[in-house]
Amino acid sequence: MSRLAKTFDGLKSAGRKALIPYITAGDPHPNQTLGLMQALVAGGADVIELGVPFSDPMADGPVIQRAAERALVHGVRLLDVLAMVRAFRQTDAQTPVVLMGYANPIERMGLERFAQMAHEAGVDGVLVVDYPPEEADDFANVLKAHQLDPIFLLAPTSSDARIAKVAELASGYVYYVSLRGVTGAAHLDADAVAAQFPRLRAQLKLPIGVGFGIRDAASARAVSQVADAVVIGSALVQLVERSGTDNAPLALQHFLAEIRSALDAKEVAP
């Protein structure tokens, strides 16, 4: 059983929801990524999504775009991101790490070489934004052959046929994009998300995480009423940007701890 499967099984047994924070590898500086990942775990992360910097991040809003630019200025490439995961595994053998990024760096490395190196580094899952599931059979098969979970995006506009294809290929969890737009949008509608879940649950047996537009404890709590996991990214990346090099780890830990508390809070009877 993979680390992701163990994590979600354990959370389900405990009646808890997964908290999945995202940061961009190499932002604000490559030598800080390990400390930031450790701070996320200390704040209550169940899974870490680690963004691979890319120069044309089509799904990302301006906050994450700036983070990728800062990392690229420091020369951070896919090999460096794998080295960061390897360093993280020296101190944490339990927390799953999912790489989130775009096809170009993987294509340049070669899918087979990437999958082997990612597994050896301690990566657990890979989400490639611009690999549509209808064209991703080879991608999913190579990842699974190297004990990596292929993770796919679904959105409010996804057809039943696309949901079925994701159900066929995906493992680990499925990432549901809560809204039409890019990361960091502020118009999350929890009721609209909930309305989509019967259609998703009808075909998907995997845990479903919801992201895009989740910025605070209240929005995380609202989404957690229907989702198996809450993914929060732009709010954390913006916090890193604002906090400065020295203060970012503690700022992330404290912010994430608030989200964790909100997710774990029991309903209070009226």
C-alpha positions in Angstrom: 0.0 0.0 0.0 1.3 3.4 -1.0 2.0 6.2 1.5 -1.0 8.1 0.1 -3.3 5.2 0.5 -2.1 4.6 4.0 -2.6 8.3 4.9 -6.1 8.5 3.5 -7.1 5.1 5.1 -5.8 6.3 8.5 -7.6 9.6 8.3 -10.9 7.9 7.2 -10.7 5.5 10.1 -10.2 8.5 12.5 -13.0 10.5 10.9 -10.7 13.2 9.8 -10.1 15.1 6.6 -6.7 15.4 4.8 -5.0 18.8 4.8 -2.8 19.2 1.7 -0.7 22.4 1.5 1.1 23.5 -1.6 4.4 25.4 -1.9 6.6 26.1 -4.8 10.0 24.3 -4.6 12.8 26.8 -4.5 10.7 29.8 -3.3 11.9 32.1 -1.8 15.3 30.4 -2.0 16.3 26.7 -2.7 17.9 26.3 0.6 14.7 27.1 2.4 12.4 24.5 0.8 13.3 21.7 3.3 12.6 23.9 6.3 9.3 25.0 4.8 8.2 21.4 4.1 9.1 20.5 7.7 7.1 23.5 8.9 4.0 22.4 7.0 4.2 19.0 8.7 4.5 20.6 12.1 1.5 22.7 11.2 -0.6 19.7 10.5 -0.1 18.7 6.9 -1.1 15.2 5.9 0.3 15.4 2.3 2.5 18.0 0.8 2.1 19.2 -2.8 5.4 20.5 -4.0 5.3 22.7 -7.1 7.9 22.3 -9.8 8.8 25.8 -11.1 7.9 26.4 -14.7 8.1 29.5 -16.9 4.6 29.3 -18.3 2.3 28.0 -15.6 -1.1 28.1 -17.3 -3.2 27.1 -14.4 -1.6 29.3 -11.8 -2.6 32.8 -10.8 -0.1 35.7 -10.2 0.9 34.6 -6.7 2.2 31.2 -7.7 3.6 32.6 -11.0 5.7 35.0 -9.0 6.9 32.1 -6.8 7.9 30.1 -9.9 9.8 33.1 -11.2 11.7 33.6 -8.0 12.7 29.9 -8.0 13.7 30.0 -11.6 15.9 33.0 -11.0 17.8 30.8 -8.6 18.2 28.1 -11.3 15.8 25.6 -9.7 15.1 22.7 -12.1 13.3 19.4 -11.9 16.5 17.6 -10.7 16.8 20.1 -7.9 13.2 19.5 -6.8 13.9 15.8 -6.6 17.0 16.5 -4.5 14.8 18.5 -2.2 12.4 15.6 -1.8 15.4 13.3 -1.1 16.6 15.6 1.6 13.1 15.7 3.2 13.0 11.9 3.3 16.1 12.0 5.5 13.9 13.4 8.3 10.4 12.3 7.3 9.6 8.9 6.0 5.8 9.1 6.5 4.4 12.3 4.9 3.4 11.7 1.3 4.9 14.2 -1.2 3.1 14.9 -4.5 4.9 16.8 -7.3 2.6 19.3 -9.1 3.7 20.9 -12.4 3.8 20.8 -16.1 4.7 18.4 -18.9 7.7 20.2 -20.4 10.3 19.5 -17.6 9.2 15.8 -17.5 9.3 15.5 -21.3 12.8 16.9 -21.4 14.0 14.5 -18.7 12.2 11.6 -20.3 9.1 10.0 -18.6 10.8 6.7 -17.7 13.9 8.4 -16.2 11.8 10.9 -14.3 9.6 8.1 -12.8 12.5 6.1 -11.7 14.3 9.1 -10.2 11.1 10.4 -8.5 10.5 7.0 -6.9 14.1 6.8 -5.7 13.9 10.3 -4.3 10.8 9.4 -2.2 8.0 11.1 -4.3 4.6 9.5 -3.9 2.4 11.0 -6.6 2.6 13.3 -9.6 0.1 15.7 -11.0 0.8 17.2 -14.4 -1.6 20.0 -15.2 -1.3 19.7 -19.0 -1.5 16.0 -19.3 -5.2 15.5 -20.2 -6.4 12.1 -18.9 -7.6 11.1 -22.4 -4.0 11.2 -23.6 -2.3 10.0 -20.4 -2.4 6.2 -20.5 1.4 5.9 -21.0 2.0 8.5 -18.3 -0.2 6.7 -15.8 1.2 3.3 -16.6 4.8 4.3 -16.3 4.2 6.0 -13.0 2.4 3.0 -11.6 5.2 0.8 -12.7 7.5 2.9 -10.5 5.0 2.9 -7.5 4.0 6.5 -8.1 0.3 7.6 -8.0 -0.9 9.5 -11.1 -3.2 12.3 -9.9 -5.5 14.2 -12.2 -7.5 17.4 -12.1 -11.3 17.6 -12.5 -13.3 20.7 -12.7 -17.0 21.9 -12.7 -16.8 21.7 -16.5 -15.6 18.1 -16.6 -17.8 15.8 -18.6 -19.0 12.4 -17.3 -16.7 10.8 -19.9 -13.6 12.6 -18.5 -14.6 11.7 -14.9 -14.8 8.1 -16.0 -11.4 8.3 -17.6 -9.9 9.7 -14.5 -11.5 7.0 -12.5 -9.8 4.5 -14.8 -6.3 6.0 -14.6 -5.9 7.8 -11.3 -4.7 6.5 -7.9 -3.9 8.2 -4.6 -6.6 10.9 -4.8 -8.3 13.1 -7.3 -7.9 16.9 -7.3 -11.2 18.7 -7.9 -10.8 22.3 -9.0 -13.5 24.2 -7.1 -14.1 27.0 -9.7 -13.6 28.2 -13.2 -10.3 30.1 -13.1 -6.8 30.0 -11.9 -5.2 29.4 -8.5 -5.8 32.1 -5.9 -9.2 33.1 -7.1 -11.3 34.4 -4.2 -14.8 33.5 -5.2 -15.2 30.0 -3.8 -18.8 28.8 -3.6 -18.9 25.8 -1.2 -22.5 25.1 -2.1 -21.6 24.8 -5.8 -18.8 22.4 -4.9 -21.2 20.3 -2.8 -23.6 20.2 -5.7 -21.0 18.5 -7.9 -20.1 15.8 -5.5 -22.9 13.3 -6.2 -21.8 13.2 -9.8 -18.2 12.8 -8.8 -18.9 10.1 -6.2 -21.0 8.1 -8.6 -17.8 7.3 -10.6 -14.8 7.9 -8.3 -13.9 5.5 -5.5 -10.7 7.5 -4.7 -10.5 10.3 -2.1 -11.4 13.7 -3.6 -9.4 16.8 -2.6 -10.7 20.2 -3.4 -8.5 23.2 -4.1 -8.4 26.6 -5.8 -10.0 29.5 -3.9 -9.5 28.1 -0.4 -7.8 30.9 1.6 -8.7 30.5 5.3 -10.1 28.3 8.0 -13.7 29.1 7.2 -13.5 28.2 3.5 -11.5 25.1 4.3 -14.0 24.0 6.9 -16.9 24.6 4.5 -15.3 22.5 1.7 -14.4 19.7 4.2 -18.0 19.0 4.8 -18.1 17.2 1.4 -14.5 16.6 0.4 -12.0 14.1 1.7 -9.2 16.6 1.5 -8.6 20.3 1.4 -5.8 21.7 -0.8 -4.5 25.2 0.0 -1.8 26.8 -2.1 -1.9 30.5 -3.1 -2.7 31.6 0.5 0.5 29.8 1.7 2.7 31.0 -1.2 1.5 34.6 -0.6 2.3 34.2 3.1 5.9 33.1 2.2 6.1 36.1 -0.1 5.0 38.5 2.6 6.9 37.0 5.5 10.4 37.2 4.3 13.1 34.6 4.4 13.6 34.3 8.2 9.9 34.4 9.2 8.3 32.2 6.6 8.6 28.7 8.3 6.9 29.8 11.5 4.3 31.8 9.6 3.4 28.8 7.5 3.3 26.6 10.6 1.0 28.9 12.5 -1.3 29.5 9.5 -1.7 25.9 8.7 -2.3 25.0 12.4 -5.4 27.2 12.2 -6.7 25.4 9.2 -6.0 22.0 10.9 -7.9 23.1 14.0 -10.9 24.2 11.8 -10.9 20.8 10.0 -10.7 18.8 13.2 -13.3 20.9 15.1 -16.4 19.0 16.0 -19.8 20.4 15.3 -21.3 22.2 18.2 -24.9 21.4 18.9 -27.3 24.4 18.9 
